[in-house]
Amino acid sequence: MTNHIAENLLSIRAQIKQCAVTAGRDANNIKLLAVSKTKPVSDIVLAYEAGHRSFGENYVQEGVDKIADLKHLTDVSWHFIGPLQSNKSRLVAENFDWMHSVDRYKIAQRLNEQRPNYASPLNICIQINIDDEDTKAGVLPQDLMPLLSDCEKLNKLSIRGLMAIPKASKVKSEQLASFKKVQDLFATCQQKYPQFDTLSIGMSGDIPAAIECGSTIVRVGTAIFGARN
């Protein structure tokens, strides 16, 4: 049986490489995060067998169950990328390697308190509501620096960068306008926080614009695993 997931991964990696060349960037500085929400463990195994190691989950319990099922795959990096209710924070703190969607201090504080002592610091991205959309989570740009300042003292978190989901558009100029705002914020943060090395922007429909604007992690689901169940 053909492993379509392996073929899709090759195709997406080729697209990332081409976009990097076009943008004058090194493709090795752009990570592909395979978003495996709603997909069975067997699909993740197929991606793993094809050499993939970084997976993103949007739903806490589903993600935790998969991590438990695949705990023998010790070189996998698990990223939580969805909205997080505070009553589920312990599960993320105890099981994931990355959390992309911190948007308020209360969540950061709980993750810090609940991160096990034996674990390395939880890698954190602050989610920005870059286009001020009521339907999107994320801190508004003007509130970012105060949040970062508060999070600085949380020693079980490693604050790595920013994540954003811009308003939906198929027009590249509009995608670029949103991503450029995130890129500018990221550059401002890097002046104060030199450890900032992660810009989690770009999904299946806007990879070229995201890479042009400095993305270091693109989050791709459907184009790898097929339509959601």
N, C-alpha and C positions, 0 to 999 in steps of 0.2 A: 504494500500500500504506500502511495506517495505521501510523504510528510509535507502537507501544504503549509504548515506552520513554519517549517524550516525554509521553504521557498519564500514565504512572505517576509521572514526575517532578513533573508539575503536581499530581497527587493528594497526593503525599508533602509537597510544599511547602505545600499548603493545610492539611494536617494539622499541620505544624509551626507554621504561622501561628496556627491555632486554639488549639493547646496553649499557645503563647506568650501569647495574649490571656487565656486562662483562668488562667495562672500570673502574669499581670501583668508580662510581660516583652516586650522588643522582639525580634520575630522576626529582625530584621537581625543580631542578636548570636548567632544559631544557624546554624551551617553544616551543610549536608547533604553527607555524604561517600558517594558512590556506590561500593559495594563490588563490584568487577568481577571477582573471582576466578572462575576456570573459564569466564568468558565470552569470546567472541571479540572481536578488535579491532573488528570491524564494529559490535558493540553499543555499544562505547565511542564510536565515531564518531557513532552515532545520538544518544547522550546529549549529546555535544559539540555537534552540530547543533541540539539543543534548548536550548542555552545553558549546559549544565553544564560545570564546569571542575575539580572536585576528585574524584579517584578513589583508591580504596583497594584494595591487593592484599595477599594473605596468603602467597603463595608466591613466594620470591625470584626464581627463574629465570623463571617465568611473567611476573612483573611487569617484570623487566628486558627481556625480549623485547618486551613491549607498549610499554614506554617507547621502545625503539629503533625500533619500527615507526611510532610516532606522534611522533617527535622534531620533525616539522614543525609540530606543534601547540604552539607555544612558550608559550602562556598556561595550560597545564594544570599543576595541582599534584598530585604523586604522593605518596601516603601508604602507608608499609608498616605493616601492622597485625597481622601474625601473629607467632608465636614465631620467634626468630632464633637459629640455631646460629652459634657464633663463626667457623666456617670459611666462612660466607656473608656475614660482616659487610662485607667490602670492596664487594660488589655493592650493598648498601644504601647505604653511605657515598658511593659514586660516582654513584648513579643517582636516589635518591629525594630529595624535599624535606622529608619528615616521616617520623619513626619513632615509632610510638605505643606500642611494647611493650618498652621498655628495663626490665629487671627485675634487673640486676646490674651492678656496676661494670666487670667485665671487658668486657662488651659495649659499654658507654659508652666505655671507654678505647679499644677497637679502632675504633669508629666515628670517634672524634676523631682518632686517628692516621691513619686511611685516608680521611678527608674531603679531597678535593682542595683545594689552596690557592686555585684560581680560583673555587671555589664559595662561596656564602654559607653561614654556619653551618647545620648540619643541625638542624631543629626537632625537639625531643625531648619525648615524654611518658613519664613513669614509670608502668609498669603495676602496679596494686595488686591483690593477691589479697584482695579485700575480705571475702569470706566464708570464708577459710581452707580452700579446697577443694583436695584432693590432685590433682585432675585439671586444675587451672588454673595457668597461669603467673602470675608477678607477685610483687612484694615484699610481705611482710607489713607491715601498718600501722606496727608498732613499729620496723621497720627502715628506714622511708622517710627520715627526717631524716638519719641517718648516710649513706645513699646520696646524697642531695642534696648534702650537705656535700662528699663526695668528688668529685661531678660538677662542682661549682662551678668547679674550676680547669681544666676542659676547654674551651679557647677556641674550638674549631671546632664546638661544640654550643651550641644555644640552648635552654635548658630551659624549656619553655612551660607544662607542667601535668601533669595526671594522666589516665590511662586505666584503665578497669575493665570487667570482664565479670562481673556478679553471678551468683549461683546462679540457675538457670532457675526461673521461676515465672510463672504467668499471673495471679496474684493481685496487684492493684495495691498493696495495703498491704504485701505482702512486697517487691515491687520498690522501693517508697518507702523501706523500712527499710534496704535495701542501699545505695541511692543516697544516702540521707541521710548514711550513714557516710563515703562518698566526698566528699560536699559539705563535711562538717565538716573532713575532712583537708585538702581544697583550701583552705578558709578559713584554716586554721592555717598552711599553706605560704605563702599570700599575705602574711601578716604579715611573714615573713622574706624572701620573694622577690617583690617587687612586680611583676616581669615576668611572673609566672604569670597567664595569661589564657585558658588552654585546659583545659576539662573534657570529655574524650572519653568520654561515657557515653550509652547508649541505642542500641537496634537496633529492627528492625521491630516486635517484640512489646511494647516497653516505652517507646516514645517519650514518651507523656504523663507518666509518672513521672519519666523522665530530665530532661525540660524543667522540670518542677516543681522539681527539685533542682539546677537551674543548668547543665545541659548546654550546652556551646557547640559541640560537634560530635556529630551523631548519625550512626551508621554503618549504612547500609541497602543490602542487596543484593537479596534475592529479590523484595521488593516493587517494585523498579525493573526488574530484568532478568529476572524469572521464576525458576522452580526451577533449582537448579544442575544443570549437565550431569554 
